Amino acid sequence: MSIRDYKITDAQFSEKGVIAAPDTLTGTAAENKGVFDRFAREIIAPQFNAIVDEFADMEESANNWSAEEAQRVQQENARQTAEQGRVSAEGQRETNETARLSAEENRISAENVRVTAETSRVNAENKRDSAEKSRVSAENARNVWQTYDAAKAYVPGNKVSFGGSSYVCIAATVGHEPTDTAYWLLIAQKGMDGAGADDLRQINNALDAIDPTKITTKATPADADGVMIADSADGGKAKRLLWSSVKAALGKLFVPLTRTVNGKMLSADVTLTGENIAVSTTDSTPISSAVKYRSNPNLLDNGCFARPVNQRGKTEYTAGGVYTLDRWMPSTTTKTIKLLDDHITIVDTADYGAFLQRFEYRGLLGKTVTFSALARRTAQGSRNPYITVMIGNNKFEGYAEIVQSDDYQLSFCTVTLSATAPSEGYFFVDIVGMAGSSVDIKAAKLELGSTQTLAHKEGDKWVLNEIPDYGEQLRRCQRYARAYKCLLGQTFLPLGAYRSNRKAVSFALPTSSFRAVPTVSTLNDIFQLFDGANVYGITSLAVTDYSDGLVTIYAYTSQSFEDGKVLWLFSNKGTLLLSADL
C-alpha cells in the first residue's frame, strides 16, 4: 500500500467531520462533544497510526539491507583475495612447468651424449683388442729363432739360420728356402771360411784372454804399461799409448769412482729416489717425506663433503636441474643427495643421473687437467658409477669408473681441454650413476696437470692430502650465491615504504661480489611485510640495483598501505637467496 493512500479525502470530511452534523446540536453535552472528536478518532488517528506502522516496517527493512550489504562487501573482498591467490599460484605453476620442460630437455641431451660416448668407448675397446691380438701375434713371431726346417710353416718375423747365414721371414711360406728373396731377408751372411779370418781369430783369442769370467787375478796397470792403437792420422801406423796418459785424460772427463752420492758408490748401478736425496745441505729430510702431502689448488668450489657449504640448508635434496649443495646440482629429480657425517651419498633411481659442477673456462682452454674423487660404490646398477669431465653439454673429455665397494678408492682421469670455448660458456665435471646405483663421496678435485694430489695412501687406506678451510670455501661459493636466513620469529631490516599506489617497498642488503647481477628468491618458508599491526602478502621480489657490496630489492604487494610507512620483511624460518649461479 502506498503512503499516498493514507491521505484524508473530502469525502471523509463530509462523512465524518463536524460539517456532517446538524447546524443545531440537540444532544447532551457529551454527545455534542463527541461530534467534534469523531473525525480525529475515526479518521485521523487510524490513518496516522497506519503511516507510523508503514515507516516502522521501512526502517526495519533498511536495517536488514545494511547488514546484508556489509556481508556482501565482505564476501566480495574474500573473493578478490582468493582470485589474487589463484593468479599467483597460476604464475608459479607456469614457472614450474617451464623449469620442468627445461630439465627434461637437458636430460634428453645428456642421455644422447652418454649413448654417443658409450658407442665410442665400445669402438675404441674393439680397436684396442684387435691391436693387442696383432701385437701378441707379432711378438710370438719375432721370438722364433731356429735352424731352418723345410717342413715347417713360417710367418713374417720368424728368424732362422741356414747355411751359416741368418734370415728373417717377410712373407708366409712353407718349403721356400731362405735364399728365396720373395719370402726371406738376409740378416747376416756367412764368413769366408766359416770360422773367421786369421786377424779376427787373433782378436777373439785376445778377448778370451781378458774375459772377466776367465780372469782369476787382477793387477793395477803400471804407468809405463801401454796399449796398441792404430793412428789414423799417420797412415794407420801402430803406436803404443801409455797407461799414465789414459789415466790423465780420464781424470779430466770422469768423476773418480771412489766418489759417493748420499752414501751410494758411483762404481755401482745406482738409482737415486726421493728416499735417499735430502732437501738441502742443512736439512736432511728426504724429499719423499717433504712432498708427501703436496696438494695443488682445487679448481672446483666446495669439493670436500665432510663439511660442505650448504647455504640452502637441507640435509637431503631430490630436485633436478637446480642447485643443492653450493655449486653442485643433480641433473634429474630421480637422483637423491644425502648429507651424512663425513661424506655425501648419491642414490640413482632412473636410467641415468649426474651430480655436477659447472666452472668457468677462463684460463683453462687447451690446458691439461686431472679430475679425481675419493669414493666407494655402495650399490651397482646397470654399470659402475663413474666420474667424467665434459665440455659444454655434449662432449666427453675423459672418465674413470668407481669400482671399489668395501672401502674408499681414488678414481681419476686426466684430459686436455679443448682450446675452443664451448658455446655454453663453461666446462663441467660429473659424478654419474645408472639406475639402481649409489655411491659415497668424500671429496672431489679438479687441478692443473696430469697428476692427482687429492689423496695419498697410508698402508691400504686412502687419506686426503688436505682439508680445505670452510671460511675460504664459503667465500668462494658466495661469488655465485648468498643466503640470508631468518631464525624463528625473527624479522629482517626495517623497510621504507613509498608511493602506496605502486604497492612496493624497497630495501638494501650487504652482499658479496657476485659473478653477475644476482636474482632473488625465497626458500623454506613464505616472506611477508609487517608494519607492527598489519601483515601484507608479497606477490613478487626483484633485484633493481646491484653494486659490489650492496643490492637493492623491491618487494611488491597487492595490498595498499600508507605512504612513508615503515615496514619489515618477515619470515618464521625462511631463507632469502641471492643467486648468480652458472
Secondary structure, DSSP 4 states (H G I P E B T S, - for coil): --GGGGPPPHHHHHHHSGGGS-SS--S-HHHHHHHHHHHIIIIIHHHHHHHHHHHHHHHHHHHHHHHHHHHHHHHHHHHHHHHHHHHHHHHHHHHHHHHHHHHHHHHHHHHHHHHHHHHHHHHHHHHHHHHHHHHHHHHHHHT-EEE--TTSEE-TT-EEEETTEEEEE-S-EES--TT-TTTEEEEE---SSSS--HHHHHHHHHHHHT-TTT-----PPPTT-EEEEEEGGGTTEEEEEEHHHHHHHHHHHS--TT-EETTEETTS-----TTSSBSSSS---BHHHHTTT--PPPSSSS-B-SS---TT--SEE--SSS--STT-EESSTTEEEEE-SS-EEEEE-SSEEEEEEEEE-TTTTT-EEEEEEEEEEEE--SS--EEEEEETTTEEEEEEE----SS-EEEEEEEE--SSPPTTSEEEEEEEEETT-EEEEEEEEEEESS---SEEEETTEEEES----HHHHHHHHTTTEEEEEPPTT-EEEEEEEE-TTTTEEEEEEE----SS--EEEEESS--EEE-SS-EEEEEEEEEEEEETTEEEEEEEESS---TT-EEEEE-SS-EEEEE---
